[in-house]
Amino acid sequence: MSGFKELLKPGQRIWVAGSSNEPTALLAALQDAALPDNLTFLQFPLAGYNNTDFTSLSATARQQTFFMSQVLKNAAAGRLDFIPMQMRAVFDYLAGNVDVALIQAAYDRNGQLRIGPNLDFVDAALSSASIVIAEVNSGFHAPLGCPLLEQERLAWVLESDRPLYEMPAPVIDDAATAIGALVADLIGDGDCIQTGIGSIPAAILAQLDERNDLGLHGGLIDDGGMRLIRAGNVSGANKPVDRGIHITGMALGSAALLDWLAETPEVQFRGANYTHEVRVIGRLPQFVSINSAVEVDLFGQVNAEYAGGRQLSGTGGSVDFMRAARVSPGGRSIIAMNATARTGSVSRIVPRVEMVTALRTDVDMVVTEYGVARLYGRSVPERAEALIEIAAPRFRDALRDEAPI
């Protein structure tokens, strides 16, 4: 830790790479160190991958987060700040608010040092930070589509040899399969798709085997995306931008996914200023944004982050993609979610959402296992009725009693 610790000074703002590129060996070293006072750590954490409460590192450490998690529920009172901000805006925010950047890097199969499998905010942090500290991990090979990293940029290096966390394969139940089939029917040959993580996105990707020349441009690639690329369903052949290239911000999945990325330069990793940028996506015709939600109300407003009076996650990048889909020629945005929660006892189609993540004007279609509600171009009462029709049957009468007129 000597050398590393000396680079840290009181009051610094320290950005920590998140999701699959978190430098966990560096974080372990931090936990064993006596840290300077009043450090502020910034991270966009992802459940399963990132499990550090930075307020626990010292009595004066603070944390700024753009996404809540179970770990952060127990953060020190008054020293955790949740910042509601969409991913494209997070990139610009970090570009001017970081003193120290903690990242992970790895060598590719050719022996060249590259940034690890998440590029979402790396360029922003590196443009702002005067000090860059890297964990160089020999436990995996860097994807060929990740950018090279100049050794001269690094103020300190910690070598490690550890496998990356493997995201468990999602369990696809009957409801997810039904939703996946309905969404797959809304996707045509040549469309350029963006999806999230979880059982419903996995079910959607699993049912696109009959599609041809799909494009991929989004914040992540997982095993489902890899399968479609290898099978030829996703070719990117119709993309006027990045033709034949598959654009992602991060890789989330199995060791097999990382091994494949290590020899697949056609999958290119870019920052959120590219993956979530409306001026880029607007040049991609037939861009289809597919995201999920906690609940949708009868006006079509989407809550993707808040329940029971508390912050569950964050605004993320879904609204960036929804609004970009509006600009894309032939583009559309889809919210795909289960009709109920808590083993069927609670409807996720509600009279009013608890928190608005996406405006009623951001969404074109909402899909549950009961059908597709097409909202674009419809009046307020028509939207409400379409949404009631895809709610679980036991809740429909009560929803009609609350419907706007």
Beta strands, then each sheet from edge to edge (+ up, - down):
strand 1: 13-16
strand 2: 40-43
strand 3: 62-65
strand 4: 80-82
strand 5: 100-107
strand 6: 113-115
strand 7: 131-137
strand 8: 156-160
strand 9: 192-194
strand 10: 215-216
strand 11: 220-221
strand 12: 246-248
strand 13: 250-251
strand 14: 267-269
strand 15: 287-291
strand 16: 295-297
strand 17: 302-303
strand 18: 306-307
strand 19: 310-311
strand 20: 332-336
strand 21: 340-341
strand 22: 346-347
strand 23: 349-350
strand 24: 365-368
strand 25: 371-374
sheet 1: 4+ 3+ 2+ 1+ 5+ 6-
sheet 2: 4+ 3+ 2+ 1+ 5+ 7+ 8+
sheet 3: 10+ 9+ 15+ 20+ 24+ 25-
sheet 4: 11+ 13+
sheet 5: 12+ 14+
sheet 6: 17+ 16- 23-
sheet 7: 18+ 19-
sheet 8: 21+ 22-
end
